[in-house]
Each structure stands twice: as C-alpha cells, then as structure tokens.
C-alpha cells in the first residue's frame, strides 16, 4: 500500500489576511499545495487527505483539488472549532480549533496505512517527500516513526515571528526531544531568539527544527486520542489552549513507546505566514521553474 499524505489546511490565515491555502503563487497560478501534491505524487504517495473547514470545501475543490483528478486519490476530513472527539465534552467557547494534533485525529477514518503529515502553507522541497516516502514504505513500524527536519536558519520569515518545533537528536539521528516555540525571530543583532512571556532566549540558527512534516504508523491514532482527552480535560476552561503534534510526540519519546528518525533536509523552506511573505514566495517558485525543478504549468 502506498503511503498517504495528510495535509493540514483548516487554518483561516488570520495573520496573512485570507485563505492563503488558495493563493496563486506559481507562474501559472499554482498554490503551495499544488507543489506539495506534485512532489508527493512523484515521490510515491498514493493518496492525499485534506483537513479543512467544511464551509469552504466547495471553493477548495473548485480552485485546488479538481486539478489532481488524474494524478492522485483525494479525500477530505473536516476540522471545526469543536469537532467532537469521543471522550471529550466540548463546552469551552473557542475562536479556532484545538490545534494540529486535533487536526490529525479528525482524519482517523480516512487513513488506513502509514501516513505523513504536512502543513498546507509550507513549501518543503522534493528531498523531504522522497526521504519520507522511502521511510514509510521500507522502515515504518508500530514503534518507529520519522520526521523531516530543517535547519532553523532556512525556515525564518523576514516579516515577523514564526512557530517551530526545536529538536534534539542523538548520534544515531533518533529524535530525543522536540519543544514547540511559538515566537521565533531574528533580531537586529543578527541572532535568532525565541520569546516566552517576558523572557528572550537565543537559539542556534543551525538547530534542526520541525516544520510539521511527520511520518506515522496508523497505530498512533489510539495514542493521540488518549492524549487529547487528557489535554482537553486539563484545559477545558482555556479557549486558547492548542494540542500541538509535538506534545504527544515528545510524550511518546519520554515514555519510550516509540523511536523517531530525523530525516534531515537541506532544502530551504518558504511559506506564507504574513502577507509580506508573498512576493518572496512568488520569486522563489519562478526561480525553481527557471532552474527546471518544476514544469510550468505543473499539470
């Protein structure tokens, strides 16, 4: 069975100012999602599952997924602010969903075999998809997962802070720890820092970070569910609490219930976090087409 790619696209793009997942950025009007789907299909993935808001499924199909009809199988899962999960009674008033871990969980019924997870608004590069497809096909096990790691310096925005999972790996390239840092930026002194409350801490710009490119065996869903029930119960009165993927990954690592290989990629990430990022992304795709990395149009 070919692996499945799970694309997290339910965010409404509040900082960007619109549905950035649908923004045409390539020279022939391609979206970032188009390039990820192209790379995934070329690498050997057999199915794409998009996690989106049900309210824009028709627009999403008309502008994006109709292009993949003869390329790869496509399915959808829906993540709303309080999409029900067995064992959780949602009573807290929230303005946005419970985060990336919850987004993975709502797609459970759409996935049968090994799968990878990515964000819809990040460009990951072909090397990452090839490495992950190879791992999911040949190495995945019930207790052995993977992630694609990127050099922190290659993942920053010039226009504001970003969120990254800062990773530590051992000599065998197994992940030891991943900590979600939600406010990372390069300051005027040239150094990279993360901000937490009133504190500022320097980060090594060569550190490996997660861009939410994970590879899992489907047995992970039972674990995610149990952890989400605990998390939602603990944070029942906190409308801003988010259940990030690194939360349960880190817990599994600490418990020794799995090991995770870090598949390092030298590709430069780019994506749309802020409206000001758009021009740079458009230029980057034009350059990749000029270099012959991608055809134009893609399809």
C-alpha positions as CSV (number, residue, x, y, z in Angstrom):
1,X,0.0,0.0,0.0
2,X,1.3,3.4,-0.9
3,X,1.6,5.9,1.9
4,X,-1.0,8.7,2.5
5,X,-0.2,12.4,2.8
6,X,-2.3,14.3,5.3
7,X,-2.4,18.0,4.6
8,X,-3.5,20.3,7.4
9,X,-5.4,23.2,5.7
10,X,-8.1,24.2,8.2
11,X,-6.4,27.4,9.4
12,X,-8.1,30.6,8.2
13,X,-4.9,32.5,7.7
14,X,-5.6,35.2,10.3
15,X,-2.1,36.7,10.2
16,X,-2.0,36.5,6.5
17,X,-5.4,38.1,6.0
18,X,-7.2,35.5,3.9
19,X,-7.3,31.9,2.7
20,X,-3.6,31.6,2.0
21,X,-4.0,27.9,1.0
22,X,-5.8,29.1,-2.1
23,X,-3.5,31.9,-3.1
24,X,-2.0,31.5,-6.6
25,X,1.8,31.8,-6.2
26,X,3.4,29.8,-9.1
27,X,4.0,31.3,-12.6
28,X,0.9,29.5,-13.9
29,X,-1.3,30.2,-10.8
30,X,-0.2,27.2,-8.7
31,X,-0.7,27.2,-5.0
32,X,1.9,26.0,-2.4
33,X,-0.4,22.9,-2.0
34,X,0.0,22.2,-5.7
35,X,3.7,21.9,-5.4
36,X,3.4,19.6,-2.3
37,X,1.0,17.4,-4.1
38,X,3.2,17.3,-7.2
39,X,6.3,16.3,-5.1
40,X,4.3,13.8,-3.1
41,X,2.9,12.1,-6.2
42,X,6.4,12.0,-7.8
43,X,7.9,10.5,-4.5
44,X,5.3,7.6,-4.4
45,X,2.5,8.7,-2.2
46,X,-0.8,7.2,-3.3
47,X,-3.5,9.4,-1.6
48,X,-4.0,12.9,-0.2
49,X,-6.3,13.7,2.7
50,X,-7.0,17.4,3.2
51,X,-8.2,18.6,6.7
52,X,-10.2,21.7,6.0
53,X,-13.2,23.7,7.3
54,X,-16.4,22.2,5.8
55,X,-17.6,25.8,5.0
56,X,-15.0,26.2,2.2
57,X,-14.9,22.6,0.8
58,X,-16.6,23.7,-2.5
59,X,-14.2,26.5,-3.0
60,X,-11.3,24.3,-2.2
61,X,-12.4,21.6,-4.7
62,X,-13.1,24.2,-7.4
63,X,-9.8,26.1,-7.0
64,X,-7.4,23.3,-5.9
65,X,-8.2,19.6,-5.9
66,X,-10.0,19.3,-9.2
67,X,-6.5,19.5,-10.8
68,X,-5.5,16.2,-9.1
69,X,-8.2,14.0,-10.6
70,X,-5.9,12.0,-12.8
71,X,-2.8,12.4,-10.5
72,X,-3.6,11.0,-7.1
73,X,-6.6,10.0,-5.0
74,X,-8.1,12.8,-2.9
75,X,-10.3,12.8,0.3
76,X,-11.4,15.2,2.9
77,X,-11.7,15.4,6.7
78,X,-13.3,18.4,8.5
79,X,-11.9,20.2,11.5
80,X,-14.2,22.8,13.1
81,X,-13.7,24.7,16.3
82,X,-15.1,21.9,18.4
83,X,-15.2,18.9,16.1
84,X,-16.3,16.1,18.5
85,X,-13.9,13.5,19.8
86,X,-15.2,10.6,21.8
87,X,-14.5,11.1,25.5
88,X,-14.4,14.9,25.4
89,X,-17.3,17.2,26.2
90,X,-16.7,20.5,24.5
91,X,-18.2,23.4,26.4
92,X,-15.4,26.0,26.2
93,X,-16.2,28.8,23.7
94,X,-13.3,28.9,21.2
95,X,-12.4,31.0,18.2
96,X,-10.2,28.4,16.5
97,X,-9.8,24.6,16.5
98,X,-7.7,22.7,19.1
99,X,-4.5,22.6,17.0
100,X,-2.5,20.3,14.8
101,X,-2.8,17.2,17.0
102,X,-6.6,17.5,16.9
103,X,-6.4,18.0,13.1
104,X,-4.6,14.7,12.7
105,X,-7.2,13.0,14.9
106,X,-10.2,14.1,13.0
107,X,-8.8,12.4,9.9
108,X,-8.5,9.0,11.5
109,X,-11.3,7.3,9.5
110,X,-9.7,8.4,6.2
111,X,-6.3,6.8,6.7
112,X,-5.6,3.0,6.6
113,X,-1.9,2.7,6.4
114,X,1.4,4.6,7.0
115,X,1.0,8.4,6.5
116,X,2.8,11.7,6.6
117,X,1.5,15.0,7.9
118,X,2.4,18.4,6.5
119,X,1.0,22.0,6.6
120,X,-0.8,23.3,3.6
121,X,1.0,26.7,3.6
122,X,4.6,25.4,3.8
123,X,6.9,24.5,0.9
124,X,9.0,21.6,1.9
125,X,11.1,20.7,-1.1
126,X,11.3,17.5,-3.1
127,X,14.0,15.9,-1.0
128,X,11.8,15.7,2.1
129,X,9.0,14.0,0.3
130,X,11.4,11.4,-1.3
131,X,13.0,10.7,2.1
132,X,9.7,10.4,3.9
133,X,8.1,8.2,1.2
134,X,11.1,5.9,1.3
135,X,10.8,5.6,5.1
136,X,7.1,5.0,5.1
137,X,7.5,2.3,2.5
138,X,10.5,0.5,3.9
139,X,11.1,1.3,7.5
140,X,7.9,2.4,9.3
141,X,6.9,0.2,12.2
142,X,4.4,0.3,15.1
143,X,7.2,1.8,17.3
144,X,9.3,3.6,14.7
145,X,8.3,6.9,13.2
146,X,10.0,9.7,11.3
147,X,10.1,13.4,10.8
148,X,11.8,15.7,8.3
149,X,14.0,18.2,10.0
150,X,15.2,21.6,8.6
151,X,17.9,24.0,9.6
152,X,16.4,26.8,11.6
153,X,18.1,29.5,9.6
154,X,16.3,28.2,6.5
155,X,12.9,28.5,8.0
156,X,12.6,32.1,9.2
157,X,10.4,34.9,7.9
158,X,11.7,38.4,7.4
159,X,8.4,39.8,8.3
160,X,7.6,38.5,11.8
161,X,7.9,35.7,14.3
162,X,7.3,32.0,13.4
163,X,6.4,28.8,15.4
164,X,8.9,25.9,15.2
165,X,9.4,22.7,17.0
166,X,13.1,22.9,18.1
167,X,14.6,19.4,18.0
168,X,17.4,17.5,19.6
169,X,18.7,14.2,18.1
170,X,21.2,11.7,19.2
171,X,24.3,10.3,17.4
172,X,22.1,7.8,15.6
173,X,19.8,10.6,14.3
174,X,16.9,9.5,16.6
175,X,14.8,12.3,18.0
176,X,15.4,12.9,21.7
177,X,13.3,16.0,22.3
178,X,11.1,18.5,20.5
179,X,9.8,21.7,22.0
180,X,7.3,23.9,20.3
181,X,8.5,27.5,20.3
182,X,5.7,29.8,19.2
183,X,7.6,33.1,18.8
184,X,10.9,32.8,17.0
185,X,12.5,35.7,15.1
186,X,15.9,37.1,14.0
187,X,16.7,40.4,15.8
188,X,18.7,43.4,14.6
189,X,21.8,42.0,16.1
190,X,21.7,39.1,13.7
191,X,20.9,36.4,16.3
192,X,17.8,34.2,16.5
193,X,15.7,34.3,19.6
194,X,12.5,32.8,20.9
195,X,10.2,34.8,23.2
196,X,8.3,33.4,26.1
197,X,6.3,35.7,28.3
198,X,8.8,38.4,29.2
199,X,11.9,36.3,28.5
200,X,14.1,36.2,25.4
201,X,16.4,33.2,24.8
202,X,19.0,32.8,22.0
203,X,18.7,29.8,19.6
204,X,21.4,28.2,17.5
205,X,20.4,29.1,13.9
206,X,21.9,25.7,12.8
207,X,19.5,23.8,15.1
208,X,17.2,21.3,13.5
209,X,13.5,22.2,13.7
210,X,10.3,20.6,12.8
211,X,8.1,22.1,10.1
212,X,5.2,19.7,10.9
213,X,6.5,17.1,8.4
214,X,5.9,13.9,10.3
215,X,5.6,10.2,9.4
216,X,3.4,7.9,11.4
217,X,2.2,4.3,11.6
218,X,-1.7,4.3,12.0
219,X,-1.4,2.8,15.4
220,X,-0.6,6.3,16.6
221,X,-4.3,7.3,16.4
222,X,-5.2,5.5,19.7
223,X,-2.4,7.2,21.5
224,X,-3.3,10.6,20.1
225,X,-6.9,10.2,21.2
226,X,-6.0,9.3,24.7
227,X,-3.6,12.2,25.0
228,X,-6.1,14.6,23.5
229,X,-8.8,13.5,26.0
230,X,-6.3,14.2,28.8
231,X,-5.3,17.6,27.3
232,X,-8.8,18.8,26.6
233,X,-9.9,17.9,30.1
234,X,-7.0,19.7,31.7
235,X,-7.5,22.8,29.6
236,X,-11.3,22.8,29.5
237,X,-11.5,26.4,30.6
238,X,-8.7,27.7,28.4
239,X,-10.1,28.8,25.0
240,X,-6.5,29.4,23.7
241,X,-5.1,26.0,24.5
242,X,-3.8,24.1,21.5
243,X,-2.9,20.4,21.2
244,X,0.2,20.5,19.0
245,X,1.7,17.4,17.4
246,X,5.0,17.8,19.2
247,X,3.1,17.5,22.6
248,X,2.2,13.9,22.0
249,X,5.4,13.1,20.1
250,X,7.5,14.3,23.0
251,X,5.4,12.3,25.5
252,X,5.9,9.1,23.5
253,X,9.6,9.7,23.3
254,X,9.8,10.3,27.1
255,X,7.8,7.1,27.8
256,X,9.9,5.1,25.4
257,X,6.9,3.9,23.4
258,X,8.5,4.7,20.1
259,X,11.6,6.0,18.4
260,X,11.6,8.6,15.7
261,X,14.2,9.0,12.9
262,X,15.1,12.5,11.9
263,X,15.4,12.8,8.1
264,X,17.4,16.0,7.6
265,X,16.7,18.1,4.6
266,X,19.0,20.7,3.2
267,X,16.2,22.4,1.2
268,X,15.2,25.9,2.0
269,X,11.7,26.2,3.4
270,X,9.5,29.0,2.3
271,X,5.9,29.7,3.0
272,X,3.2,32.2,3.7
273,X,2.9,33.4,7.3
274,X,2.5,37.1,6.7
275,X,1.1,39.0,3.7
276,X,4.6,40.4,3.2
277,X,6.0,36.9,2.6
278,X,4.1,36.6,-0.7
279,X,6.4,38.4,-3.0
280,X,9.4,36.3,-1.9
281,X,7.5,33.1,-2.4
282,X,6.4,34.1,-5.9
283,X,10.0,34.9,-6.8
284,X,11.2,31.5,-5.3
285,X,8.7,29.5,-7.4
286,X,9.7,31.4,-10.5
287,X,13.3,30.6,-9.8
288,X,12.6,26.9,-9.3
289,X,10.7,26.8,-12.6
290,X,13.6,28.6,-14.4
291,X,16.0,26.1,-13.0
292,X,13.9,23.2,-14.3
293,X,13.0,21.8,-10.9
294,X,9.3,22.1,-11.9
295,X,7.4,22.4,-15.2
296,X,5.0,25.3,-15.8
297,X,2.2,24.6,-15.6
298,X,2.6,21.8,-13.2
299,X,-0.4,19.7,-14.6
